Amino acid sequence: MADLILHQQNGILVITVPDDVAVRAGWTPGIRLNVTVEGETVSLTPASRLPRGRKTLAHLLSGIDQSEISYLNEESHDGLNDAPQGKESI
């Protein structure tokens, strides 16, 4: 078990996790962690566990923002369903 030291940086407390501990836990830079506190015990667990080295289809699909997709579809429409604007022959 490694002893960690809290550091103050820009008004927040920071813990540096040794590389070997992060590798054993399967953590990579940018991972989101859930923090739970029970008495004097603090636990860190991944917010959503990913298989090592790749994402599942379910994880990829969960990252899709439906409102953004709708917006992009509206912005990129080709006008085929619009009413005639001039002397077009349809």
C-alpha positions as CSV (number, residue, x, y, z in Angstrom):
1,M,0.0,0.0,0.0
2,A,1.3,3.5,-0.9
3,D,1.2,6.5,1.4
4,L,-0.1,9.5,-0.5
5,I,0.3,13.2,0.3
6,L,-2.4,15.9,-0.2
7,H,-1.1,19.0,-2.0
8,Q,-2.8,22.3,-2.3
9,Q,-3.0,23.6,-5.9
10,N,-5.1,26.6,-7.0
11,G,-7.3,26.4,-3.9
12,I,-8.1,22.7,-4.2
13,L,-6.6,19.6,-2.6
14,V,-4.8,17.2,-5.0
15,I,-3.7,13.6,-4.6
16,T,-1.1,12.1,-6.9
17,V,-1.7,8.4,-7.5
18,P,1.5,6.4,-8.3
19,D,1.5,4.8,-11.8
20,D,1.6,1.3,-10.6
21,V,-1.5,1.8,-8.5
22,A,-3.3,3.4,-11.4
23,V,-2.3,0.5,-13.7
24,R,-3.5,-2.1,-11.2
25,A,-6.9,-0.2,-10.9
26,G,-7.2,0.1,-14.7
27,W,-7.3,4.0,-14.4
28,T,-6.1,6.2,-17.2
29,P,-5.8,10.0,-17.4
30,G,-9.2,11.7,-17.7
31,I,-11.1,8.8,-16.1
32,R,-14.0,10.0,-13.9
33,L,-14.1,8.6,-10.4
34,N,-16.9,8.4,-7.8
35,V,-15.9,9.4,-4.3
36,T,-17.6,7.8,-1.2
37,V,-16.8,8.7,2.4
38,E,-17.7,6.4,5.3
39,G,-16.2,7.6,8.6
40,E,-12.5,8.1,8.0
41,T,-12.5,5.9,4.9
42,V,-12.5,7.4,1.4
43,S,-13.1,5.2,-1.6
44,L,-12.5,6.0,-5.2
45,T,-14.3,3.9,-7.9
46,P,-14.6,4.4,-11.6
47,A,-17.8,6.2,-12.5
48,S,-18.3,3.7,-15.4
49,R,-16.1,0.8,-15.8
50,L,-14.6,0.3,-19.3
51,P,-13.0,-2.8,-20.7
52,R,-9.2,-2.4,-20.9
53,G,-8.1,-1.0,-24.2
54,R,-11.5,-0.4,-25.8
55,K,-15.0,0.8,-25.4
56,T,-18.1,-1.3,-25.8
57,L,-20.9,-0.4,-28.3
58,A,-23.2,0.4,-25.4
59,H,-20.6,2.8,-24.0
60,L,-20.2,4.5,-27.3
61,L,-24.0,4.8,-27.8
62,S,-24.4,6.3,-24.3
63,G,-22.2,9.2,-25.3
64,I,-24.5,10.3,-28.1
65,D,-26.3,13.6,-27.5
66,Q,-29.7,13.2,-29.2
67,S,-30.4,17.0,-29.2
68,E,-27.1,17.6,-30.9
69,I,-27.9,15.0,-33.5
70,S,-31.3,16.6,-34.2
71,Y,-29.7,20.0,-34.5
72,L,-27.0,18.8,-36.9
73,N,-29.7,17.0,-39.0
74,E,-31.8,20.2,-39.2
75,E,-28.7,22.3,-40.1
76,S,-27.6,19.9,-42.9
77,H,-30.9,19.3,-44.6
78,D,-30.8,19.6,-48.4
79,G,-34.1,21.4,-48.9
80,L,-35.8,18.6,-50.8
81,N,-38.9,18.9,-48.6
82,D,-39.1,22.7,-48.8
83,A,-41.9,24.4,-50.8
84,P,-40.9,25.7,-54.3
85,Q,-39.0,29.0,-54.1
86,G,-39.2,30.0,-57.8
87,K,-39.5,28.3,-61.1
88,E,-38.2,24.9,-60.0
89,S,-39.8,21.9,-61.7
90,I,-40.2,19.0,-59.4
